[in-house]
Amino acid sequence: MIAFLDGVLVEKHPTRVVLDVQGVGYDVFIPLSSYDRLPESGARCRVLTYLQVREDAHVLFGFLTDTERRMFGLLMTVSGIGPKLALSALSGLSVRELKAAIVGGDSKRLSGVSGVGRKTSDVVIVELKDKFSAGEALEALAGPAETDMTLRDAIAALVSLGYKQEEARKLVVAARQMLPDAGVEVLIKKALST
C-alpha cells in the first residue's frame, strides 16, 4: 500500500496529476475537489493515495484530504461502484454533501452525479447509511460548515430533533436575527417557539 506521495508537481489536469518523487514520475488520478486545491506546477505537493491493484495494472488515485480518501474507500466497498464512479461522485459532490445525501436517503441528489443512476444511488444509500458514526451523520445533515459555531450547534440540535436541514437553518437564522447575541440554548428555544 502506498499511503502518500510527496514530491514536485510536474503536471496537473482536472482528472490527473503527475508527481515527481525523487526522479520517479507517478501518474495519479484525482477528483475535481482535489484539483481545486493543488499548488502551481513546479511546487512541492503531498498527495494521499489509494492503490488499486488489477490484473493488468496498478492504478493510483490521489486526494488532498483524508476525508476524501476515506469516502473514496467507502464508495469502493459498494457493489457496482468502481474507482471511476467513486471519483465521479467526489467530483460532483463534496464529502459533506455525499454524507448528507447518504445519511438523509436523498437518492435524487446522488443520482445527479454523472454515471450514477437511481438504482445505484439506492444501493449506495442502503450499503453506506450505517457506516457513519452518529456525530458524522449529524454533522453532514447540519449542512454547509457554519463559521458561527453557535449557529452550527443550534442547527445540529434541531436536525437531531427531526427537523430537515434547510428548515432548521431557516428557523435558527430567523431566531438569530431577533436575538443577535443569544447563545445556543436560547436560539434553540426561540427557533422552536417560532
MODELLER restraints for C-alpha pairs under 7 A, 6 or more apart:
rsr = mdl.restraints
at = mdl.atoms
rsr.add(forms.Gaussian(group=physical.xy_distance, feature=features.Distance(at['CA:1:A'], at['CA:51:A']), mean=6.35, stdev=0.5))
rsr.add(forms.Gaussian(group=physical.xy_distance, feature=features.Distance(at['CA:2:A'], at['CA:49:A']), mean=6.39, stdev=0.5))
rsr.add(forms.Gaussian(group=physical.xy_distance, feature=features.Distance(at['CA:2:A'], at['CA:50:A']), mean=6.95, stdev=0.5))
rsr.add(forms.Gaussian(group=physical.xy_distance, feature=features.Distance(at['CA:2:A'], at['CA:51:A']), mean=6.45, stdev=0.5))
rsr.add(forms.Gaussian(group=physical.xy_distance, feature=features.Distance(at['CA:3:A'], at['CA:48:A']), mean=6.00, stdev=0.5))
rsr.add(forms.Gaussian(group=physical.xy_distance, feature=features.Distance(at['CA:3:A'], at['CA:49:A']), mean=5.41, stdev=0.5))
rsr.add(forms.Gaussian(group=physical.xy_distance, feature=features.Distance(at['CA:3:A'], at['CA:50:A']), mean=6.94, stdev=0.5))
rsr.add(forms.Gaussian(group=physical.xy_distance, feature=features.Distance(at['CA:4:A'], at['CA:46:A']), mean=6.85, stdev=0.5))
rsr.add(forms.Gaussian(group=physical.xy_distance, feature=features.Distance(at['CA:4:A'], at['CA:47:A']), mean=5.49, stdev=0.5))
rsr.add(forms.Gaussian(group=physical.xy_distance, feature=features.Distance(at['CA:4:A'], at['CA:48:A']), mean=4.15, stdev=0.5))
rsr.add(forms.Gaussian(group=physical.xy_distance, feature=features.Distance(at['CA:4:A'], at['CA:49:A']), mean=5.01, stdev=0.5))
rsr.add(forms.Gaussian(group=physical.xy_distance, feature=features.Distance(at['CA:5:A'], at['CA:46:A']), mean=5.63, stdev=0.5))
rsr.add(forms.Gaussian(group=physical.xy_distance, feature=features.Distance(at['CA:5:A'], at['CA:47:A']), mean=5.29, stdev=0.5))
rsr.add(forms.Gaussian(group=physical.xy_distance, feature=features.Distance(at['CA:5:A'], at['CA:48:A']), mean=6.48, stdev=0.5))
rsr.add(forms.Gaussian(group=physical.xy_distance, feature=features.Distance(at['CA:6:A'], at['CA:21:A']), mean=6.31, stdev=0.5))
rsr.add(forms.Gaussian(group=physical.xy_distance, feature=features.Distance(at['CA:6:A'], at['CA:45:A']), mean=5.78, stdev=0.5))
rsr.add(forms.Gaussian(group=physical.xy_distance, feature=features.Distance(at['CA:6:A'], at['CA:46:A']), mean=4.28, stdev=0.5))
rsr.add(forms.Gaussian(group=physical.xy_distance, feature=features.Distance(at['CA:6:A'], at['CA:47:A']), mean=6.47, stdev=0.5))
rsr.add(forms.Gaussian(group=physical.xy_distance, feature=features.Distance(at['CA:7:A'], at['CA:19:A']), mean=5.95, stdev=0.5))
rsr.add(forms.Gaussian(group=physical.xy_distance, feature=features.Distance(at['CA:7:A'], at['CA:20:A']), mean=5.35, stdev=0.5))
rsr.add(forms.Gaussian(group=physical.xy_distance, feature=features.Distance(at['CA:7:A'], at['CA:21:A']), mean=4.50, stdev=0.5))
rsr.add(forms.Gaussian(group=physical.xy_distance, feature=features.Distance(at['CA:7:A'], at['CA:44:A']), mean=5.44, stdev=0.5))
rsr.add(forms.Gaussian(group=physical.xy_distance, feature=features.Distance(at['CA:7:A'], at['CA:45:A']), mean=5.57, stdev=0.5))
rsr.add(forms.Gaussian(group=physical.xy_distance, feature=features.Distance(at['CA:7:A'], at['CA:46:A']), mean=6.50, stdev=0.5))
rsr.add(forms.Gaussian(group=physical.xy_distance, feature=features.Distance(at['CA:8:A'], at['CA:19:A']), mean=5.61, stdev=0.5))
rsr.add(forms.Gaussian(group=physical.xy_distance, feature=features.Distance(at['CA:8:A'], at['CA:20:A']), mean=5.08, stdev=0.5))
rsr.add(forms.Gaussian(group=physical.xy_distance, feature=features.Distance(at['CA:8:A'], at['CA:21:A']), mean=6.64, stdev=0.5))
rsr.add(forms.Gaussian(group=physical.xy_distance, feature=features.Distance(at['CA:8:A'], at['CA:42:A']), mean=5.80, stdev=0.5))
rsr.add(forms.Gaussian(group=physical.xy_distance, feature=features.Distance(at['CA:8:A'], at['CA:43:A']), mean=5.56, stdev=0.5))
rsr.add(forms.Gaussian(group=physical.xy_distance, feature=features.Distance(at['CA:8:A'], at['CA:44:A']), mean=4.39, stdev=0.5))
rsr.add(forms.Gaussian(group=physical.xy_distance, feature=features.Distance(at['CA:8:A'], at['CA:45:A']), mean=5.88, stdev=0.5))
rsr.add(forms.Gaussian(group=physical.xy_distance, feature=features.Distance(at['CA:9:A'], at['CA:18:A']), mean=6.27, stdev=0.5))
rsr.add(forms.Gaussian(group=physical.xy_distance, feature=features.Distance(at['CA:9:A'], at['CA:19:A']), mean=4.75, stdev=0.5))
rsr.add(forms.Gaussian(group=physical.xy_distance, feature=features.Distance(at['CA:9:A'], at['CA:20:A']), mean=6.41, stdev=0.5))
rsr.add(forms.Gaussian(group=physical.xy_distance, feature=features.Distance(at['CA:9:A'], at['CA:41:A']), mean=5.16, stdev=0.5))
rsr.add(forms.Gaussian(group=physical.xy_distance, feature=features.Distance(at['CA:9:A'], at['CA:42:A']), mean=5.26, stdev=0.5))
rsr.add(forms.Gaussian(group=physical.xy_distance, feature=features.Distance(at['CA:9:A'], at['CA:43:A']), mean=5.70, stdev=0.5))
rsr.add(forms.Gaussian(group=physical.xy_distance, feature=features.Distance(at['CA:9:A'], at['CA:44:A']), mean=6.10, stdev=0.5))
rsr.add(forms.Gaussian(group=physical.xy_distance, feature=features.Distance(at['CA:9:A'], at['CA:45:A']), mean=6.10, stdev=0.5))
rsr.add(forms.Gaussian(group=physical.xy_distance, feature=features.Distance(at['CA:10:A'], at['CA:18:A']), mean=5.48, stdev=0.5))
rsr.add(forms.Gaussian(group=physical.xy_distance, feature=features.Distance(at['CA:10:A'], at['CA:19:A']), mean=5.60, stdev=0.5))
rsr.add(forms.Gaussian(group=physical.xy_distance, feature=features.Distance(at['CA:10:A'], at['CA:20:A']), mean=6.37, stdev=0.5))
rsr.add(forms.Gaussian(group=physical.xy_distance, feature=features.Distance(at['CA:10:A'], at['CA:41:A']), mean=5.54, stdev=0.5))
rsr.add(forms.Gaussian(group=physical.xy_distance, feature=features.Distance(at['CA:10:A'], at['CA:42:A']), mean=5.74, stdev=0.5))
rsr.add(forms.Gaussian(group=physical.xy_distance, feature=features.Distance(at['CA:11:A'], at['CA:17:A']), mean=5.44, stdev=0.5))
rsr.add(forms.Gaussian(group=physical.xy_distance, feature=features.Distance(at['CA:11:A'], at['CA:18:A']), mean=5.00, stdev=0.5))
rsr.add(forms.Gaussian(group=physical.xy_distance, feature=features.Distance(at['CA:11:A'], at['CA:41:A']), mean=6.01, stdev=0.5))
rsr.add(forms.Gaussian(group=physical.xy_distance, feature=features.Distance(at['CA:12:A'], at['CA:18:A']), mean=6.54, stdev=0.5))
rsr.add(forms.Gaussian(group=physical.xy_distance, feature=features.Distance(at['CA:12:A'], at['CA:41:A']), mean=6.76, stdev=0.5))
rsr.add(forms.Gaussian(group=physical.xy_distance, feature=features.Distance(at['CA:14:A'], at['CA:32:A']), mean=5.79, stdev=0.5))
rsr.add(forms.Gaussian(group=physical.xy_distance, feature=features.Distance(at['CA:14:A'], at['CA:35:A']), mean=5.70, stdev=0.5))
rsr.add(forms.Gaussian(group=physical.xy_distance, feature=features.Distance(at['CA:15:A'], at['CA:29:A']), mean=5.73, stdev=0.5))
rsr.add(forms.Gaussian(group=physical.xy_distance, feature=features.Distance(at['CA:15:A'], at['CA:30:A']), mean=5.17, stdev=0.5))
rsr.add(forms.Gaussian(group=physical.xy_distance, feature=features.Distance(at['CA:15:A'], at['CA:31:A']), mean=5.99, stdev=0.5))
rsr.add(forms.Gaussian(group=physical.xy_distance, feature=features.Distance(at['CA:15:A'], at['CA:32:A']), mean=6.52, stdev=0.5))
rsr.add(forms.Gaussian(group=physical.xy_distance, feature=features.Distance(at['CA:16:A'], at['CA:27:A']), mean=6.99, stdev=0.5))
rsr.add(forms.Gaussian(group=physical.xy_distance, feature=features.Distance(at['CA:16:A'], at['CA:28:A']), mean=5.45, stdev=0.5))
rsr.add(forms.Gaussian(group=physical.xy_distance, feature=features.Distance(at['CA:16:A'], at['CA:29:A']), mean=4.17, stdev=0.5))
rsr.add(forms.Gaussian(group=physical.xy_distance, feature=features.Distance(at['CA:16:A'], at['CA:30:A']), mean=5.14, stdev=0.5))
rsr.add(forms.Gaussian(group=physical.xy_distance, feature=features.Distance(at['CA:17:A'], at['CA:27:A']), mean=5.92, stdev=0.5))
rsr.add(forms.Gaussian(group=physical.xy_distance, feature=features.Distance(at['CA:17:A'], at['CA:28:A']), mean=5.31, stdev=0.5))
rsr.add(forms.Gaussian(group=physical.xy_distance, feature=features.Distance(at['CA:17:A'], at['CA:29:A']), mean=6.48, stdev=0.5))
rsr.add(forms.Gaussian(group=physical.xy_distance, feature=features.Distance(at['CA:18:A'], at['CA:25:A']), mean=6.14, stdev=0.5))
rsr.add(forms.Gaussian(group=physical.xy_distance, feature=features.Distance(at['CA:18:A'], at['CA:26:A']), mean=5.40, stdev=0.5))
rsr.add(forms.Gaussian(group=physical.xy_distance, feature=features.Distance(at['CA:18:A'], at['CA:27:A']), mean=4.61, stdev=0.5))
rsr.add(forms.Gaussian(group=physical.xy_distance, feature=features.Distance(at['CA:18:A'], at['CA:28:A']), mean=6.20, stdev=0.5))
rsr.add(forms.Gaussian(group=physical.xy_distance, feature=features.Distance(at['CA:19:A'], at['CA:25:A']), mean=5.44, stdev=0.5))
rsr.add(forms.Gaussian(group=physical.xy_distance, feature=features.Distance(at['CA:19:A'], at['CA:26:A']), mean=5.15, stdev=0.5))
rsr.add(forms.Gaussian(group=physical.xy_distance, feature=features.Distance(at['CA:19:A'], at['CA:27:A']), mean=6.69, stdev=0.5))
rsr.add(forms.Gaussian(group=physical.xy_distance, feature=features.Distance(at['CA:20:A'], at['CA:26:A']), mean=6.40, stdev=0.5))
rsr.add(forms.Gaussian(group=physical.xy_distance, feature=features.Distance(at['CA:28:A'], at['CA:60:A']), mean=5.03, stdev=0.5))
rsr.add(forms.Gaussian(group=physical.xy_distance, feature=features.Distance(at['CA:28:A'], at['CA:61:A']), mean=5.29, stdev=0.5))
rsr.add(forms.Gaussian(group=physical.xy_distance, feature=features.Distance(at['CA:28:A'], at['CA:62:A']), mean=5.79, stdev=0.5))
rsr.add(forms.Gaussian(group=physical.xy_distance, feature=features.Distance(at['CA:29:A'], at['CA:60:A']), mean=6.32, stdev=0.5))
rsr.add(forms.Gaussian(group=physical.xy_distance, feature=features.Distance(at['CA:29:A'], at['CA:61:A']), mean=4.65, stdev=0.5))
rsr.add(forms.Gaussian(group=physical.xy_distance, feature=features.Distance(at['CA:29:A'], at['CA:62:A']), mean=5.90, stdev=0.5))
rsr.add(forms.Gaussian(group=physical.xy_distance, feature=features.Distance(at['CA:30:A'], at['CA:61:A']), mean=5.80, stdev=0.5))
rsr.add(forms.Gaussian(group=physical.xy_distance, feature=features.Distance(at['CA:30:A'], at['CA:62:A']), mean=5.05, stdev=0.5))
rsr.add(forms.Gaussian(group=physical.xy_distance, feature=features.Distance(at['CA:30:A'], at['CA:63:A']), mean=6.21, stdev=0.5))
rsr.add(forms.Gaussian(group=physical.xy_distance, feature=features.Distance(at['CA:31:A'], at['CA:87:A']), mean=5.30, stdev=0.5))
rsr.add(forms.Gaussian(group=physical.xy_distance, feature=features.Distance(at['CA:31:A'], at['CA:88:A']), mean=6.92, stdev=0.5))
rsr.add(forms.Gaussian(group=physical.xy_distance, feature=features.Distance(at['CA:31:A'], at['CA:90:A']), mean=5.89, stdev=0.5))
rsr.add(forms.Gaussian(group=physical.xy_distance, feature=features.Distance(at['CA:31:A'], at['CA:91:A']), mean=4.89, stdev=0.5))
rsr.add(forms.Gaussian(group=physical.xy_distance, feature=features.Distance(at['CA:32:A'], at['CA:91:A']), mean=4.69, stdev=0.5))
rsr.add(forms.Gaussian(group=physical.xy_distance, feature=features.Distance(at['CA:33:A'], at['CA:90:A']), mean=6.86, stdev=0.5))
rsr.add(forms.Gaussian(group=physical.xy_distance, feature=features.Distance(at['CA:33:A'], at['CA:91:A']), mean=5.72, stdev=0.5))
rsr.add(forms.Gaussian(group=physical.xy_distance, feature=features.Distance(at['CA:34:A'], at['CA:63:A']), mean=5.72, stdev=0.5))
rsr.add(forms.Gaussian(group=physical.xy_distance, feature=features.Distance(at['CA:34:A'], at['CA:64:A']), mean=5.48, stdev=0.5))
rsr.add(forms.Gaussian(group=physical.xy_distance, feature=features.Distance(at['CA:47:A'], at['CA:62:A']), mean=5.68, stdev=0.5))
rsr.add(forms.Gaussian(group=physical.xy_distance, feature=features.Distance(at['CA:47:A'], at['CA:63:A']), mean=5.66, stdev=0.5))
rsr.add(forms.Gaussian(group=physical.xy_distance, feature=features.Distance(at['CA:47:A'], at['CA:64:A']), mean=5.41, stdev=0.5))
rsr.add(forms.Gaussian(group=physical.xy_distance, feature=features.Distance(at['CA:48:A'], at['CA:62:A']), mean=5.45, stdev=0.5))
rsr.add(forms.Gaussian(group=physical.xy_distance, feature=features.Distance(at['CA:48:A'], at['CA:63:A']), mean=5.11, stdev=0.5))
rsr.add(forms.Gaussian(group=physical.xy_distance, feature=features.Distance(at['CA:48:A'], at['CA:64:A']), mean=5.99, stdev=0.5))
rsr.add(forms.Gaussian(group=physical.xy_distance, feature=features.Distance(at['CA:49:A'], at['CA:60:A']), mean=6.38, stdev=0.5))
rsr.add(forms.Gaussian(group=physical.xy_distance, feature=features.Distance(at['CA:49:A'], at['CA:61:A']), mean=5.46, stdev=0.5))
rsr.add(forms.Gaussian(group=physical.xy_distance, feature=features.Distance(at['CA:49:A'], at['CA:62:A']), mean=4.41, stdev=0.5))
rsr.add(forms.Gaussian(group=physical.xy_distance, feature=features.Distance(at['CA:49:A'], at['CA:63:A']), mean=6.25, stdev=0.5))
rsr.add(forms.Gaussian(group=physical.xy_distance, feature=features.Distance(at['CA:50:A'], at['CA:60:A']), mean=5.82, stdev=0.5))
rsr.add(forms.Gaussian(group=physical.xy_distance, feature=features.Distance(at['CA:50:A'], at['CA:61:A']), mean=5.12, stdev=0.5))
rsr.add(forms.Gaussian(group=physical.xy_distance, feature=features.Distance(at['CA:50:A'], at['CA:62:A']), mean=6.41, stdev=0.5))
rsr.add(forms.Gaussian(group=physical.xy_distance, feature=features.Distance(at['CA:51:A'], at['CA:58:A']), mean=6.89, stdev=0.5))
rsr.add(forms.Gaussian(group=physical.xy_distance, feature=features.Distance(at['CA:51:A'], at['CA:59:A']), mean=5.83, stdev=0.5))
rsr.add(forms.Gaussian(group=physical.xy_distance, feature=features.Distance(at['CA:51:A'], at['CA:60:A']), mean=4.73, stdev=0.5))
rsr.add(forms.Gaussian(group=physical.xy_distance, feature=features.Distance(at['CA:51:A'], at['CA:61:A']), mean=6.41, stdev=0.5))
rsr.add(forms.Gaussian(group=physical.xy_distance, feature=features.Distance(at['CA:52:A'], at['CA:58:A']), mean=5.77, stdev=0.5))
rsr.add(forms.Gaussian(group=physical.xy_distance, feature=features.Distance(at['CA:52:A'], at['CA:59:A']), mean=5.15, stdev=0.5))
rsr.add(forms.Gaussian(group=physical.xy_distance, feature=features.Distance(at['CA:52:A'], at['CA:60:A']), mean=6.36, stdev=0.5))
rsr.add(forms.Gaussian(group=physical.xy_distance, feature=features.Distance(at['CA:53:A'], at['CA:59:A']), mean=6.48, stdev=0.5))
rsr.add(forms.Gaussian(group=physical.xy_distance, feature=features.Distance(at['CA:63:A'], at['CA:69:A']), mean=5.88, stdev=0.5))
rsr.add(forms.Gaussian(group=physical.xy_distance, feature=features.Distance(at['CA:68:A'], at['CA:95:A']), mean=6.30, stdev=0.5))
rsr.add(forms.Gaussian(group=physical.xy_distance, feature=features.Distance(at['CA:71:A'], at['CA:95:A']), mean=6.81, stdev=0.5))
rsr.add(forms.Gaussian(group=physical.xy_distance, feature=features.Distance(at['CA:72:A'], at['CA:86:A']), mean=5.82, stdev=0.5))
rsr.add(forms.Gaussian(group=physical.xy_distance, feature=features.Distance(at['CA:75:A'], at['CA:81:A']), mean=6.57, stdev=0.5))
rsr.add(forms.Gaussian(group=physical.xy_distance, feature=features.Distance(at['CA:75:A'], at['CA:86:A']), mean=5.81, stdev=0.5))
rsr.add(forms.Gaussian(group=physical.xy_distance, feature=features.Distance(at['CA:76:A'], at['CA:82:A']), mean=5.84, stdev=0.5))
rsr.add(forms.Gaussian(group=physical.xy_distance, feature=features.Distance(at['CA:76:A'], at['CA:83:A']), mean=6.50, stdev=0.5))
rsr.add(forms.Gaussian(group=physical.xy_distance, feature=features.Distance(at['CA:76:A'], at['CA:86:A']), mean=6.59, stdev=0.5))
rsr.add(forms.Gaussian(group=physical.xy_distance, feature=features.Distance(at['CA:78:A'], at['CA:124:A']), mean=6.23, stdev=0.5))
rsr.add(forms.Gaussian(group=physical.xy_distance, feature=features.Distance(at['CA:78:A'], at['CA:127:A']), mean=6.42, stdev=0.5))
rsr.add(forms.Gaussian(group=physical.xy_distance, feature=features.Distance(at['CA:85:A'], at['CA:115:A']), mean=6.55, stdev=0.5))
rsr.add(forms.Gaussian(group=physical.xy_distance, feature=features.Distance(at['CA:88:A'], at['CA:113:A']), mean=6.98, stdev=0.5))
rsr.add(forms.Gaussian(group=physical.xy_distance, feature=features.Distance(at['CA:88:A'], at['CA:114:A']), mean=6.49, stdev=0.5))
rsr.add(forms.Gaussian(group=physical.xy_distance, feature=features.Distance(at['CA:89:A'], at['CA:113:A']), mean=5.84, stdev=0.5))
rsr.add(forms.Gaussian(group=physical.xy_distance, feature=features.Distance(at['CA:92:A'], at['CA:113:A']), mean=5.64, stdev=0.5))
rsr.add(forms.Gaussian(group=physical.xy_distance, feature=features.Distance(at['CA:96:A'], at['CA:140:A']), mean=5.36, stdev=0.5))
rsr.add(forms.Gaussian(group=physical.xy_distance, feature=features.Distance(at['CA:99:A'], at['CA:140:A']), mean=5.66, stdev=0.5))
rsr.add(forms.Gaussian(group=physical.xy_distance, feature=features.Distance(at['CA:100:A'], at['CA:140:A']), mean=4.68, stdev=0.5))
rsr.add(forms.Gaussian(group=physical.xy_distance, feature=features.Distance(at['CA:100:A'], at['CA:141:A']), mean=5.08, stdev=0.5))
rsr.add(forms.Gaussian(group=physical.xy_distance, feature=features.Distance(at['CA:101:A'], at['CA:107:A']), mean=6.99, stdev=0.5))
rsr.add(forms.Gaussian(group=physical.xy_distance, feature=features.Distance(at['CA:101:A'], at['CA:109:A']), mean=6.37, stdev=0.5))
rsr.add(forms.Gaussian(group=physical.xy_distance, feature=features.Distance(at['CA:101:A'], at['CA:110:A']), mean=6.52, stdev=0.5))
rsr.add(forms.Gaussian(group=physical.xy_distance, feature=features.Distance(at['CA:102:A'], at['CA:125:A']), mean=4.88, stdev=0.5))
rsr.add(forms.Gaussian(group=physical.xy_distance, feature=features.Distance(at['CA:102:A'], at['CA:128:A']), mean=6.90, stdev=0.5))
rsr.add(forms.Gaussian(group=physical.xy_distance, feature=features.Distance(at['CA:102:A'], at['CA:129:A']), mean=5.67, stdev=0.5))
rsr.add(forms.Gaussian(group=physical.xy_distance, feature=features.Distance(at['CA:103:A'], at['CA:129:A']), mean=5.20, stdev=0.5))
rsr.add(forms.Gaussian(group=physical.xy_distance, feature=features.Distance(at['CA:103:A'], at['CA:137:A']), mean=6.16, stdev=0.5))
rsr.add(forms.Gaussian(group=physical.xy_distance, feature=features.Distance(at['CA:105:A'], at['CA:125:A']), mean=6.04, stdev=0.5))
rsr.add(forms.Gaussian(group=physical.xy_distance, feature=features.Distance(at['CA:107:A'], at['CA:118:A']), mean=6.65, stdev=0.5))
rsr.add(forms.Gaussian(group=physical.xy_distance, feature=features.Distance(at['CA:107:A'], at['CA:121:A']), mean=5.41, stdev=0.5))
rsr.add(forms.Gaussian(group=physical.xy_distance, feature=features.Distance(at['CA:107:A'], at['CA:122:A']), mean=5.89, stdev=0.5))
rsr.add(forms.Gaussian(group=physical.xy_distance, feature=features.Distance(at['CA:110:A'], at['CA:116:A']), mean=6.96, stdev=0.5))
rsr.add(forms.Gaussian(group=physical.xy_distance, feature=features.Distance(at['CA:110:A'], at['CA:121:A']), mean=5.52, stdev=0.5))
rsr.add(forms.Gaussian(group=physical.xy_distance, feature=features.Distance(at['CA:111:A'], at['CA:117:A']), mean=4.94, stdev=0.5))
rsr.add(forms.Gaussian(group=physical.xy_distance, feature=features.Distance(at['CA:111:A'], at['CA:118:A']), mean=5.36, stdev=0.5))
rsr.add(forms.Gaussian(group=physical.xy_distance, feature=features.Distance(at['CA:111:A'], at['CA:121:A']), mean=5.59, stdev=0.5))
rsr.add(forms.Gaussian(group=physical.xy_distance, feature=features.Distance(at['CA:138:A'], at['CA:156:A']), mean=6.38, stdev=0.5))
rsr.add(forms.Gaussian(group=physical.xy_distance, feature=features.Distance(at['CA:138:A'], at['CA:160:A']), mean=6.84, stdev=0.5))
rsr.add(forms.Gaussian(group=physical.xy_distance, feature=features.Distance(at['CA:139:A'], at['CA:156:A']), mean=6.89, stdev=0.5))
rsr.add(forms.Gaussian(group=physical.xy_distance, feature=features.Distance(at['CA:141:A'], at['CA:159:A']), mean=6.95, stdev=0.5))
rsr.add(forms.Gaussian(group=physical.xy_distance, feature=features.Distance(at['CA:141:A'], at['CA:165:A']), mean=5.99, stdev=0.5))
rsr.add(forms.Gaussian(group=physical.xy_distance, feature=features.Distance(at['CA:142:A'], at['CA:155:A']), mean=6.06, stdev=0.5))
rsr.add(forms.Gaussian(group=physical.xy_distance, feature=features.Distance(at['CA:142:A'], at['CA:156:A']), mean=5.03, stdev=0.5))
rsr.add(forms.Gaussian(group=physical.xy_distance, feature=features.Distance(at['CA:142:A'], at['CA:159:A']), mean=6.56, stdev=0.5))
rsr.add(forms.Gaussian(group=physical.xy_distance, feature=features.Distance(at['CA:142:A'], at['CA:165:A']), mean=5.72, stdev=0.5))
rsr.add(forms.Gaussian(group=physical.xy_distance, feature=features.Distance(at['CA:143:A'], at['CA:165:A']), mean=6.41, stdev=0.5))
rsr.add(forms.Gaussian(group=physical.xy_distance, feature=features.Distance(at['CA:146:A'], at['CA:152:A']), mean=5.39, stdev=0.5))
rsr.add(forms.Gaussian(group=physical.xy_distance, feature=features.Distance(at['CA:150:A'], at['CA:183:A']), mean=6.44, stdev=0.5))
rsr.add(forms.Gaussian(group=physical.xy_distance, feature=features.Distance(at['CA:150:A'], at['CA:184:A']), mean=5.37, stdev=0.5))
rsr.add(forms.Gaussian(group=physical.xy_distance, feature=features.Distance(at['CA:151:A'], at['CA:172:A']), mean=6.79, stdev=0.5))
rsr.add(forms.Gaussian(group=physical.xy_distance, feature=features.Distance(at['CA:153:A'], at['CA:184:A']), mean=6.66, stdev=0.5))
rsr.add(forms.Gaussian(group=physical.xy_distance, feature=features.Distance(at['CA:154:A'], at['CA:172:A']), mean=6.70, stdev=0.5))
rsr.add(forms.Gaussian(group=physical.xy_distance, feature=features.Distance(at['CA:154:A'], at['CA:184:A']), mean=5.44, stdev=0.5))
rsr.add(forms.Gaussian(group=physical.xy_distance, feature=features.Distance(at['CA:154:A'], at['CA:187:A']), mean=6.63, stdev=0.5))
rsr.add(forms.Gaussian(group=physical.xy_distance, feature=features.Distance(at['CA:154:A'], at['CA:188:A']), mean=5.75, stdev=0.5))
rsr.add(forms.Gaussian(group=physical.xy_distance, feature=features.Distance(at['CA:155:A'], at['CA:168:A']), mean=5.46, stdev=0.5))
rsr.add(forms.Gaussian(group=physical.xy_distance, feature=features.Distance(at['CA:155:A'], at['CA:169:A']), mean=5.69, stdev=0.5))
rsr.add(forms.Gaussian(group=physical.xy_distance, feature=features.Distance(at['CA:155:A'], at['CA:172:A']), mean=6.35, stdev=0.5))
rsr.add(forms.Gaussian(group=physical.xy_distance, feature=features.Distance(at['CA:158:A'], at['CA:168:A']), mean=5.70, stdev=0.5))
rsr.add(forms.Gaussian(group=physical.xy_distance, feature=features.Distance(at['CA:159:A'], at['CA:165:A']), mean=5.96, stdev=0.5))
rsr.add(forms.Gaussian(group=physical.xy_distance, feature=features.Distance(at['CA:159:A'], at['CA:168:A']), mean=6.36, stdev=0.5))
rsr.add(forms.Gaussian(group=physical.xy_distance, feature=features.Distance(at['CA:171:A'], at['CA:191:A']), mean=5.05, stdev=0.5))
rsr.add(forms.Gaussian(group=physical.xy_distance, feature=features.Distance(at['CA:172:A'], at['CA:187:A']), mean=6.43, stdev=0.5))
rsr.add(forms.Gaussian(group=physical.xy_distance, feature=features.Distance(at['CA:172:A'], at['CA:188:A']), mean=7.00, stdev=0.5))
rsr.add(forms.Gaussian(group=physical.xy_distance, feature=features.Distance(at['CA:172:A'], at['CA:191:A']), mean=5.48, stdev=0.5))
rsr.add(forms.Gaussian(group=physical.xy_distance, feature=features.Distance(at['CA:175:A'], at['CA:187:A']), mean=5.82, stdev=0.5))
rsr.add(forms.Gaussian(group=physical.xy_distance, feature=features.Distance(at['CA:175:A'], at['CA:190:A']), mean=5.70, stdev=0.5))
rsr.add(forms.Gaussian(group=physical.xy_distance, feature=features.Distance(at['CA:175:A'], at['CA:191:A']), mean=5.40, stdev=0.5))
rsr.add(forms.Gaussian(group=physical.xy_distance, feature=features.Distance(at['CA:176:A'], at['CA:187:A']), mean=6.54, stdev=0.5))
